Amino acid sequence: MHLVVRTDDFKRALTRLPSRIRELCDRQLAILESDWRDPRLHTKKLRLRDEIYSFRITSSYRAQFYFSVENRIIVFDVDHRKDAYRKRRR
C-alpha cells in the first residue's frame, strides 16, 4: 500500500473537470492507493517520460503520477486524454 499525494496542480486541474469525472477520479485514486497495478486502472508507463505513469479515470480521462523516493505516489495531473500527454508538469 502506498500513500497517494495529490499536488496542487492536480487539485486545480481536478476542479476544472465535470463533477461526475471528479467522483470517478476519487474512486480510482482509492484503488491506486491500495494497488497501483490493479487492472481496473489500466496503468501504463509513458514511453516518452521516464518513470511517469498514467491511469484511466474513464475512457476519455487520464491522471498521471510518479513514485517519490519515499515510495509515495505523487499524482500531478489529470486531463482529457487528448490533452493529458501534451503538457509536462511535475
C-alpha positions as CSV (number, residue, x, y, z in Angstrom):
1,M,0.0,0.0,0.0
2,H,1.3,3.4,-1.0
3,L,0.5,6.9,0.3
4,V,-1.0,8.9,-2.6
5,V,-0.1,12.6,-2.6
6,R,-2.1,15.0,-4.7
7,T,-0.1,18.0,-5.9
8,D,-1.7,21.5,-6.0
9,D,-1.5,21.3,-9.8
10,F,-3.5,18.1,-9.8
11,K,-6.1,19.6,-7.4
12,R,-6.6,22.7,-9.6
13,A,-6.9,20.6,-12.7
14,L,-9.4,18.3,-11.0
15,T,-11.7,21.3,-10.1
16,R,-12.0,22.1,-13.8
17,L,-13.5,18.7,-14.6
18,P,-17.1,17.8,-14.6
19,S,-18.4,16.6,-11.2
20,R,-19.0,13.0,-12.4
21,I,-15.4,12.7,-13.5
22,R,-14.2,14.1,-10.1
23,E,-16.3,11.3,-8.4
24,L,-14.8,8.6,-10.6
25,C,-11.3,10.0,-10.1
26,D,-11.8,9.7,-6.3
27,R,-12.7,6.0,-6.8
28,Q,-9.7,5.4,-9.0
29,L,-7.4,7.1,-6.5
30,A,-8.6,4.8,-3.8
31,I,-7.8,1.8,-6.0
32,L,-4.4,3.3,-6.8
33,E,-3.6,3.7,-3.1
34,S,-4.3,0.0,-2.4
35,D,-2.6,-1.4,-5.6
36,W,-1.2,0.7,-8.4
37,R,-1.1,-2.4,-10.6
38,D,-4.9,-3.1,-10.3
39,P,-6.2,-3.9,-13.8
40,R,-9.2,-1.5,-13.3
41,L,-6.7,1.4,-13.5
42,H,-5.2,0.4,-16.9
43,T,-1.9,1.8,-15.6
44,K,0.7,2.5,-18.3
45,K,4.3,3.6,-18.1
46,L,4.6,6.5,-20.5
47,R,7.3,5.9,-23.1
48,L,8.4,9.5,-23.7
49,R,8.8,10.3,-20.0
50,D,10.9,8.1,-17.7
51,E,9.2,6.9,-14.6
52,I,5.9,8.6,-15.2
53,Y,2.8,6.6,-15.3
54,S,-0.9,7.2,-16.2
55,F,-4.1,5.6,-15.1
56,R,-7.6,5.7,-16.6
57,I,-10.4,7.5,-14.9
58,T,-12.8,6.9,-17.8
59,S,-12.1,6.0,-21.4
60,S,-11.6,9.8,-22.0
61,Y,-9.8,11.0,-18.9
62,R,-6.3,10.2,-17.5
63,A,-4.3,11.0,-14.5
64,Q,-0.5,11.0,-14.3
65,F,1.7,10.1,-11.4
66,Y,5.2,9.0,-10.4
67,F,6.9,7.4,-7.4
68,S,8.8,9.6,-5.0
69,V,12.0,8.5,-3.2
70,E,9.9,7.8,-0.1
71,N,7.8,5.3,-2.0
72,R,4.9,7.6,-2.2
73,I,2.7,8.0,-5.3
74,I,2.7,11.6,-6.5
75,V,-0.4,12.4,-8.7
76,F,0.4,15.5,-10.6
77,D,-2.0,15.9,-13.5
78,V,-5.5,15.0,-14.7
79,D,-7.0,15.9,-18.0
80,H,-8.9,14.7,-21.1
81,R,-6.7,12.1,-22.9
82,K,-6.3,14.2,-26.0
83,D,-4.6,16.8,-23.8
84,A,-3.1,14.8,-21.0
85,Y,0.1,13.8,-22.7
86,R,0.9,17.1,-24.4
87,K,1.8,19.1,-21.4
88,R,4.6,18.4,-19.0
89,R,4.1,19.1,-15.3
90,R,5.9,17.7,-12.3
